[in-house]
C-alpha cells in the first residue's frame, strides 16, 4: 500500500500542480474552460476505470493476459467512436471551442488502453510495477501541458499535450505489464467481456459524475468569476478523492477473492475513514496559503476549502463500497449513488446561485450516499459465509496474499 500510495501521490501532485500555472496563465475565463474540460476527462476515463476493475478481478480468478488484452482493445475502439460523436455535444453544452473539446475527448481511448495494463498489474498484485505506471502516467500527462502553457499556448493546445503524455504512458505500461499471466486450468471466469465492463462502467460513471457535477453545473448557475473560484476549490475535492486511491487499489484483489472479501471491505472502510479525517483537517490548515499560491482573486476559497475536501473524502469512502460491489458482482448497489447524483443536480439547478449553496448541496449529498452504501455493504459482509466451497488459485506472476 505504501508503494501504490507513493505512486498515486506523485500522479496527483503532478495533476494539481498543473492547475497553478493554468489558473495564472489562462486567466479566469480561460481557466474555467480548461478546468471544465479536465473534469470532462474524468467522465471519459470511466470506461478505463471500469476496465481496470474487471481485468483485475478476472486475473485474480484465473483469466489470461491475452484474453483481457483483447477485451481492452475492443473497449478502446468503442470508446473512440463515442468520443468522436460527443465533440459537437460538448461544444454546445459547455460553450467551449471545438479544438479544446476534441483535444479533451481524444484522450478517452488512450486512457482505456492504459487502464487495461494497470488492471493486469493490479490483478497479479505486482504493486511495485503498478506504482511506477501510476506515477508515470500522472507525470507524463502534466509535463507536456505545462510546457505548452509556458510557451503561451491556450487550453486546447495544453489538452493536446495531456493526450500526448497519456499515449507515451500507455506504451510504457504495456511494456512493463508484459505477458506473465496465463489462464488457470479448470477455472472459469464468471463475468467477463464488454458486458461486464459496461456494468462496472455505470458504477464508475456515477462516482466520476458525483465528483464533476458541481464543477460542470457551476458554469450554469454561477457568474464566470465565481465559477472559476469554485473550479479552484474543486481541486481540493479531487485531491481528497484521489489521494486515498491506493487503499482500494491494494485491497481490491482481496475483495474479488470470496475468501477475503468481507474482511477486506471492513478494513477498507476503517482506513478510508481515518484518512478522511486527516485530509479534511489538512485542508483547513493549508487553506490560508491559497491566495499566496494562486493569487488574491481566489481568496474566497480560503474559508471553505475544508468543505471541498470533505466532499471528496465522503466520495472516497463511497468509492470503497462501490469497489467492493464490483468485486462481488453486486453492481446494483450503485443505485444509491445515482439517486444522490440526481438529487444534487436537481437541487443545484433549482436552488443554488452562490458558491456556498452549491457546495452545501454536494457535501450533504455525498455524505448521505456514503452512509447508505456502506450500510448495505456491511450488512452483506456480516451475513456472508467466511469461506467458499473451494479456494481460488493464486494468479501467476504475483505474490501470495495471506488471509
N, C-alpha and C positions, 0 to 999 in steps of 0.2 A: 504494500500500500504506500510505503514511503517513496518508492521509485516512481510509481504512477502519479502520486501527488506532486512530486518534483517536476515530472514531465508536464503535467496539467498546469501547474503554476507557471512554468516557463511559457507555455502556449497562451495562457490567459493574460499574463503580464504583458506579453508582446501585443496581444489583441487590444488591451486597454491603453497601452502606450500610443497606439495608432490614433486614438481619439484626441490626444493632446495636440499634435500638430494639425490634425484635421480641423479641430474647433478653432484654432488660431488662424490658419491659413485660408480656410474656405469661407470664413465669415458666418454670421448667424444663418442666413438663408441657404448658403451652400452646404453648411454643416448639417442642417436639418434634412436636406435631400440625401446626403451621404449616410447619415445615421439611419434614416428610414430604410434605405436600400440594404444596409448591413443587417437591419432587423429582418428584412425580407429574405436575405440569405439564410438566416436561421430557419425560416419556414421551408426553404428549398433544401436544407440539409436533412429534413425529416426522413425521406426515403433512405438516405445513407445511415442515419442513426438506427432506423428500424432494421436495415440490412445487417448492421453490425451485431445487433442483439440476436437476430435469427441465426446468423452464421456462427456466433459464439455458442449459442445453445445447441445447434446441430453438431458442432465439433465436439462439444462435451459429450454428446450422446452417440458419437462414433462415426459421423459423416466425414468424407474425404475432402481434401482441399480442392481437388479437381472439380467436384460437383458444386461446391459452394462458389468457386470462381465462375463457373458457367452461370450460376444464378446471378452473381453481381453484374456480369456483362449484360444479361437480359434486363435487369433493373435499370442500369445506366442508360440503355437505349430508350427505354420507356420514358425515363425522366427527361432525356434530351428533347424528345418530341413535345412533351408537356411544356417544357421551358420555352421553346420557340413560340408555341401558341399563346403563352401568357404575356409576352412582351407588350403588345398593344393594350392589354388589360391593365397592366401595371402602370403604364404611361398615363392612362386615363384616370385611374383611381387615385394614384399618389401624386399626380401632377408633376412628374419628373421627366427629364429628357429621354429620348429614345435610346441614345448611346449609353447613358447611365443605366437604364433599365436592362438593356441587352447585356451589358458587362456584368451586372449583378446576377442575371439568370444563367449565364454561360457556366458558372461555377457548379451548378447543380449536378450534372452527370459526373464531373470530376470528383466531387465530394462522395458520390456513391461508390466509385471505384476505390477511393482511399479508405472509406469506412469498411468495405469488404475485407481489405487486408488487415485492418485493425481488428475486425471480428475474428479472423483466423488466429492472430496472436493472442487475443483475449481468451478464446476457447481452449487454446493449447496451454494457457497460463504461462506464456513467455512474457512476463511482465517487464523485464529489462528492455527487451526489444520494443514492446508496446510503448513504454515510457519514452523511448527515443523517437519513435514515429510521431507520437502526440506532440512532443516538443518541437520536432522538425516542422510539422505541419503548421503549428502556430507561428513560428518564426518566419517560415517561407512565405506565408500569406501577407505578412506585415512589411517585411523589408522592401519588396518592390513598390508597395503602395506609398510608403514613406518617401522613398527615393523620387517617385513621381510627384508627390506633393511638394517636396523640396525644390524640384525643378520648375514649379509653377503650374503643374497640371491641375485640372479640375477633378470633380468627383468621378466622372466617367473614366478618365484615364487612371485614377487611383484604383478603381474597381477592376479595371483590366489587369493592373499589377497584382491584385489579390488573386485573380483567376490564374495568372501565370505561376504564381507561387504555389497554389494548390496543385497544379499539374506536375510541377517538379517533385513535390512531396509524394504524390501518388506513385510516380515511377520508382522513387527510392523505397517506398513502403512495400511495393511488390517484390523488389529485390530482397529486402530484409525478411519478409514473411517466408519466401522460398516455397518449397513443396514438401514439407516434413510430414504432414498428417496424411494418413491413409484410412479408408473405411475399416471399421472394426467388424470382422466376420461375425455373422449371426445377429447383428444389431440392426434394427430398423428405426429410422428417424421418423417420429410420428407426424410431424407437421413442418414440412419444408416446401420450398418453391416460392413463386411470386405471390401466391395467395397468402402464405404465411407472412411475407414481408408487408403486404397490404394491411393485414390485421395488426401487425406491430406498428405500421406507419400511422394508423389512426390514433394509437396511444401516444407515439412520439409527437404527432401533429398537434394534439391538444396541449401537450406540455410547451412546445415552442410557441403556439398561439397564445397561451397564457403569459409567456414572457414578453411577447411582442404586441399584444392587443392594445395596451395602453399607449405604447410609443406610436403605433400607427394611427390610433384614433385621436391622439393629442394634436395631430396636424389638422384634424377636422374641427375639434371643439375649442382649441386654444388659439391665441394670436400667434403669428410666426415667431416672435421673440420668446414667448412663453413655451412654445413647442420646442424650441432649441434648448431652453433651460431644462425642460423636462427630459429631453433626449440625453443631456449630460447626466442628470440624476439617474436615468435608467441604466447607465453604465454600472452603477453600484448594484442594481438589481441583477444584472447579468453576472457580475463578479460573484455575488453571494450564491447565485445558482450554480455556476460552473466550477468554482473553486473546490467544492466537496465532491466533484465528479469521480475522483479516484475511488471513493468508497463503493459506489455502485459498480464501477469497472472491475474492481478486485473481487467483490463478493458475488457478482452476478453468476460466475460459473458454479458457485455453491448453491445459489438459488435455483439454477437449472438442474441440479442433482437432487432427486427426491429424498435421498438420504440426509441431506443437509439443508434443505430449503427453509424449514421452519426456524431453525436456529439462526440461519443467515439473515432472515427477514428481521428477527428481533435485534440482532447485532447491528444491522443497517440502520434501524430506527434510532437506537441509542447513540451511535456515532454521529449521525446527521443532526440529531437534536443538540448534542454538545457543540458541534461545530457551528450551528446556527446561533447559539448564544454568543460565541466568540466573534462571529462575523458581525453581528449587529452592534455589539459593544465596540469593536474595532472601527466600524463606520462612524459611530458617534464621536470617537476620539479624533479621527483624522479629518472630520468634516471642515474644521476651520482652515485647513490647507487648500480647500477648493479654489477660493478666489486668488490665492497666491500662485497656484499652478496654471490655471486656465484663464484668469482674468476676472476683474470685478463685474463684468457683465453677467457672470454666472453665480454671483454671490447669494441669490435667493435659495440656492440648493443647500447651502450650509446647514440651515436649521432642520432640514427634513431628510438629510442623507441617510440617517439611520432607518427611516421608514422605507426608503427604496431598498435598502439592504434586507429589511425584514420581509418584504415581498419576495425577494429572491431566495431567502432562506426557507420560507414556507414552501416555495415551489421545489426547492431541492429535496426537502423531506417528502413532498408528494411524489417526486420522481422515483424515490426509493421504493415506494409502494407500487408504483406502476411498472417498474422494472421487475419486481417480484411477480407481478401479474403476467408479464410477457414470458418470463422464465417458466412459469407453471401453466402457460396457455390459458390464462383466465383474463383475456383482454376485455371482457365485458366490464371490468372494474373502471375502465376509462369513462363510463357514463357519468361518474361523479365529477370528473374534471370538465367534461363537455357541458354539464349543467352550470358549473361555475363560470365557464367562459361565456356562455350565452347571457348569464345574468350580468356579468361585468360589462360586456359590450352594450347591452341594453341600458344599463344604468348610466354609463359614461355618456352615451348619446343623448339620453333624456334629461339628466340632471346636472352633469358636470360642466362648468365653464371656467374653473380655476385649476391651477396645478395641485393644490391641496385636495380638492374634491376628487379629481381623477385618482390621485394616489391613495386616498382613503378607501375608495371603492375596490381597487385591486388588492390592497392589503387584506381587507376583510374577506374578499372572495377567495384568495389563495389560502388563507388560514382555515376557512370552513371546508374547502376541498381537501386539504391536508388531513384534517381531523376525520372526515368521513371515510376517506380512502384507507387510512391506516386502521381505523376501527374494523373495517371489513377484512383487511388482510390479517390482522392479529387474531380475529375470530377464526379465520380459516386455518392459520398456523396452529392455534390451540387445539383444533379438532382433527388435524392431520395425523395419520399414523406415523410413528417415529422412523420406520424403515420400510422400504419397498420389498416386494416378494423376492427379487433378485438384485444384487448390486450391479451398478453400472460400471462398465470398464472405463479405466482412466484413459483419456485421449493420449495418443502417441505424441511425443515431442514436447511434453510439459511435465513439470514436477507433480508428484502425488500430493493431493490436498487432504490433510487429516480432518477427521470429523470433530 
